[in-house]
Amino acid sequence: MPRPTPAIARHLLRRDDDFPHRAESLGFRFHSPDDREYWARDACYALTPEAIDALEAAARELDGMIAAAVEHVVRRGDYAAFGFTDRLAALVEASHHAAEPSLYGRFDFRLAPDGGIKLFEFNAETPAALLEAAVVQLTWFEETPTGPQTRPGTDQWSRIDDALVARWPALRLPSLIHFAAEHERDDEVAQVAYLMATAREAGHEAAFLPVEDISWQPEAGFVTPGGAPLRACFKLYPWDWLDAEEGGRLLPLGRTRWIEPARRMLHASKAILAVLWSMFPGHPLLLPASLDRTAIDGPAIGKPALGLEGHGMRVEGVPGDPSTEIAEGLPSSPTIWQQWAPLPGHATPQGDAFPVMGVWMVGDEPCGLGIREGEELVTTLEDRFVPHVVL
């Protein structure tokens, strides 16, 4: 009997050191930070069509489940587990009741070779690696020929760009949208520049604004350095960071439409994982999760409710302790415990690599996949982006 094709397999390719440099014209100038190869130059992941269908179905189902969980939390009115201050909780609740529309988000999934899927978390406010998933890997697919030690596959799951352009009108924003990020973060500036391009294609005007240059005028609210009111602003900067800064007290007084809206903090906080498990216990897409470590049998990973980029992950009951350090300066938040489900390893010449599946949502539609892999079992911002194909 022939062995079944695995849902996902890593393919070693002929090394292409030139592609990342060619991709700089797409805005991908952060492919080699500190001489580290962020873009995998000699590999891709191949997924079966059935695996893609399953990831899409999982994202669609979980999106509805999270919406139900968020509604449950707001009805209850208890945000302690989410790590919100009282002021942030009020902003989140007001945004939820106003039903402020959202642009995008990203599910992080574990995909086993047999096709089994588990949710690790949902990145709903400042998800990373959008440009790579939407544009760079699609260009790689189109430029890379098929053949021995080159690209397998006949397709790629990548409808992100078209979906973003189509989504902007649904947000009902003013004609001019400002886009804010930390100007010293090349990767974040590139993500924002890409989103600006999609907004312009949708008919908006778009202007970049370093997030640190946003100021306040009593008559106008939040303004640009030139004093123009900030009527609509996409910010690649977390709400809880804004709330913790000196100007946080002004957030309830402003009249700016922010993308992502404050209500998305409910989706982004790891506390939603515990709410999901309490509402849908035993669901095949979920891992047991709780604020109570003793409620999780066996090995578990403790995630800061407001954690980002893999920082501060506490792993208990696992040989070698793959825990990660807490980043300095981040606001503290409660720990959410989730049953440990290690990523499947895929052989590379340097040892096993552990890929996490990032399924992108635009609005409430799953529309593409980005894969990042690391040499450790906990994924961090420094792990490689690896393009994918569909067999």
Secondary structure, DSSP 8 states (H G I E B T S, - for coil): ------SEEEEE----SSHHHHGGGGT---SSGGG---B-SSEEEEE-HHHHHHHHHHHHHHHHHHHHHHHHHHHHT--GGGT--HHHHHHHHHHHHTT----EEEEEEEE-TT--EEEEEEE-SS---HHIIIIIHHHHHHHS-BSTTSB--SB--B-HHHHHHHHGGGG---SEEEEEE-TT-HHHHHHHHHHHHHHHHTT-EEEEEEGGG-EEETTTEEE-TT--B--EEEE-S-HHHHHHSGGGGGGGG---EEES-TTHHHHHSTHHHHHHHHHSTT-TT---EES-GGGS-SSEEEEETT--TTTT-EEES-TT-------TT-----EEEEE------EEETTEEEEEEEEEEEETTEEEEEEEEEESSSS--TTSEEE-EEE-
